[in-house]
Amino acid sequence: MNVADAMTPREDLVVVEIPGTRDDALEYIQDQRFSSVPVVKQTDEGEVYRGLVSRDDLIEQPDQDQLAILMREVPTIAADTDIREAAARMVAENARRLPVLDGDALEGILTVTDVIRAIARGNVDGETAVGKLATRDVNATYVDTPLPVAEREIALANVPYSVVLDEDAEMAGVLTEVDVLDVARVVEGEEGTGDSFAGQDDEWAWEGIKGTGNRYLPTRNVEIPAGPVGEFMTADVVTVAGTRTAKEVAQEMISHDVEQIPLITGGDLAGIVRDVDLLEGI
C-alpha cells in the first residue's frame, strides 16, 4: 500500500493562504477539530505549498498574527512511497503529518490518523498485541488542577493528552489538546512597557532625562478558562487490555475519534496506547 492510497487528497483539504492571519487557521482548526492546516501561496505558476500551522503553534505564539511567521516546515513525502516507510518516518521524526508533494505542488497530506485507518481496515499488518507497543510512562494531572496549568503540563510533557486522576489517584478522565483548544480564544489587550528613559539619578544614565510615563503596546493572547480540569475532560473513557491487537485498538480509535487509549491491567492504569505507538507495529 502506497501513501497515495491512504492520504487525504488535495481536493479534500481545506488550506489557508498567505497572506493570512492566525484567526483564519484558528477558526479552521477549532471548527474541524484537526491538529493542523496546510499553508499555500498563489503564484503566477499556480498554487505553491509553504508549510503547516498547528494548534501548538497558535497556543505557543499568541502574539504572532501572520501565517508566514506562525507556519513551520515539516518533513514531506512522495505519493508513491510505501506506507510502512512513511509510518517509520513519522515515528523517527516525531511528525504527526506528512505533506505529500510533487515538486512544490501539494498533492495531499498523510496523517497518523490515515495510517491508523489503514491498520483498522487490515490494509497493513495489525496483529501485534498492544501490550508490547504501549507507552508505560503516563502523563497525568489532578482533577481540580486549573485548566491553564494543565495545558502547560501537557505542553511541557510534549504529549497531546493528560490522564486525569481523582482524590484516590484513580483515573477520572482524559484531557487532550483538542479539549483545551475547543475553549481557548484569542483576546486583545495592551501591555505597559514602564518608564521609557533613564532616571536622572540612575548611575548608568548618560543624561538627566526622566521618563514621562508608561507606553502601551497592543498584545494578543490565548485565553484559557481557569476552571478545574474536571469541567473540560472526557469522563467516559475507552480503555483496552494488553492482549488486544493493534488492528482492534485502531478500530476503537477511529470509532471514538481519539488519539490515545489508556491501557488497563488488572483493573489498574498500566500505560497509554497512543496512535503513534501502533505505527511501530506495522
N, C-alpha and C positions, 0 to 999 in steps of 0.2 A: 504494500500500500504506500503510495506516494503522498507528499504534502498536498498536492492538488486535489486529491480525493477527500481530504479531511478539512481543509481550510475553509474559512468564510470568504467567498469571492468578493472582488471589489464592488460589484453591482449591489451587493447586500450590505455593504459597510456604510455607516454614516461617518463622515470625516468633518474636521474643522479646517478652515483655510487661513493662511497668512495673507494679509494682516488680519488678526482677530484678537479677542480678549479671553481672559480666564473665565468670564461668565459664559461664553459660548461652550467651552469644554465642560464646565461645572454643571450646566443645565443638562447636557447630553448624558454625562456620567450618572447624575442623580436620577434622571428620568428612565434611563435604560438599565441602570444598576450594573454597568460594565466597569471594569477597573481601569480602562484607558481608552483613548481615542486617537486615531492617526491624524497627523497634521500634513496637509498638502499645500502646494502653491501652484497657481495657474500661471503658465508662461506662454510665450508665443508658440512653443513647440508642443504645448499641451500640459497636462497635469503632472507635477513632479512631487514625489514623496520627500518629506523633510524630516520627520521624526514622530515621536509619540508624546502625548501628555497623559500622565497617570493621576489617579486620585491622590497618591502620595505627594506628587509634585504640587498639587493645589493646596494641600494642607501645610506642607513644609515651607512653601514660599508665598505666604499670604499677602505680602506687599508687592509682588510682581503681578502685572496685569497683562503683559504682552505674551502671546503664544510663542513667538520666536525665542523668548528668553526662558519660558517655562518648559518647553519641549526638551526631550532628551534623545540621544542616539542610543539605539539598542541593536543587538545582533539581528541580521537579516538572513533570509534563506531563499533558495530557488524552489520553484514549484515541483520539479522532478526529483527532489531529494526524498529518500526513503524516510517514512515517518519515524522509524526507530532511531535513525540517525538524528532526526530533528528533536526527538524526545531526549536523547542523550545530550544534545547541545543545550537544551533548555535547563537540564539538571546541572551541567558543568558550568554554565554561565549565569545561573540563577535568573533566568529570563522566563517570565510567565507568558510572553507572547513574542512571536517572530514575524515581522512584516515579510511578506512574500513579494520579491521584486523581480522585474525583468528590466535590467538597466536601472533607470531612475523611476520607472513606472510601477505603481502599486498594483499588484495583481490580486492581493488578498491579504489575509492575516491568519496565522496559525496560533491558537491559544492552547494553554494547558487543558482547558475545557474541551477543545476539539479532540485532543488526544484521549482524554477520559471518555468521550463519547465513542471513539473508535474501540477502546478497550471494552466498554459496556456492550457494544454490538458484536464483539467477538472478531473484529477485523484484525486485531493483533493479539498476541499472547496475553492472557489474563488469569492464568491458573495458579499463580504464586499466592500462597497464604499471606494475608496482610499482617499477620503477627511477625513475619520476617521483614516487613517493609516499614512498619510503623515507627514513628519518632518517639522515643521514650522520654525525652525532655519536653515537658509541657509548660507553656506559658499560662499563668493563672493570675487572677485578681480577685479581690473580695467584693461581695455583692453590694456593699454600701460605699465602695470607692466612687468618688465623683467622676463623672464621665470624662472630663478633660484630663484627669490624672491617668485614667485607664487608657486613653488614647495615646498618651506619652509612653506608657508602659509597652503598648503594642509597637509603637514606632521604635523604641529603644531595643526591644527584643527582636526586631526585624522579622516579624511574622504577622500575618494578617488577621490574627484572632487572639482571644484570651478566654480560657475556661474560667467560668465564674464560680467561686466557692462560697458556701454559706457559713454560718457561725460554727457549724460542726465539721467544717472542712470537706463537706460533701458537695458534689457538683450540682449547682443550681441552674446552670445555663451556659450559653456561649455568647460572647460578644465578638463581632467581626468589624473589620474596617468599613464594610458596607453599612452596618448599623450606625456607625459614627457619622459617615458621610450623609446618610439619609436625613439627619437632624442638624447638620452643620450649615451655616450660612455665612456669607461674606458681608461684613459691616464696614461702614465708612466711619472715620474719626479723625482726630488730629492729635499730634504729639508735640509737647513742648521741648525745645532744644536747650533751655536755660539761657543765662546771660551770654551774649554773643562775643563780648570783648573782655579783656583782662581788667581786673580792678586796679585802681591807682596804687594800692598798697601791695599788690602781688609782687613777689621778688623777681618773677620772670617777665614782668611787663616791660616792654620797651618804651611805652608812652603812658601817660596818665589818662587813659581813656576808659570810662566806665560804660558798662552795658546799660542800655536804656529800657530794657525789659526783655520778655521772652518772645522768641519766634516760634511759630507753629507750622508744622509740616503735615500735609494730609497723609493719613495712613489707611491701609485696608487690612483687615484681619479676619481670620476664620473664627467665628464664634461657635463654641460647642456648649450645649446646655450643661449646667453644673449639677444636675440631678444625679442620684446614685445609679450605678451600672444596672442594678436590678430593674430599673424602669425601661431600659433600652435593649437588654439582652434578649436572645431567643431562649425561652424556658423549656419548650418542648423539643428536646434534643434527641436526634437519632444517634444510636450507638451501635458498635459492631464488636464481635468477638474475633480473636486472632485466627480462628480456623476458617473464617470467610475468605473467599478468593478475591483477587484484585478485580476480576470481572464483576462479581456480585457487589462489591463496595462501589465500583464505578457506577453501576446501575442505581445504587442508593444516592450517590452524589448528584447524578443527573435528575433523578426523580424528585429530590428535595431541594435542588438548586443550592447546594452547599459545596464549599471547597475543602472542608475538613470534617472528620467524624471522630469523636472520642473512641478509644479502644478500651473495652471493659474486660477485665479478667477476674473471675470470682466475685463479681458484683462491685469491684473497685476500679477506679480510673487507673489505667496502666500505661497510657500513652495516647498519641493522637495520630490518626491516619490522614495525612494531607494529600491532596490530589497529586502534588509533585512526587510524593513517595511512590505512588502507583506507577509513575513513569519509569522508575528504576527497575520494575519487574518485567518489562516487556523485552 
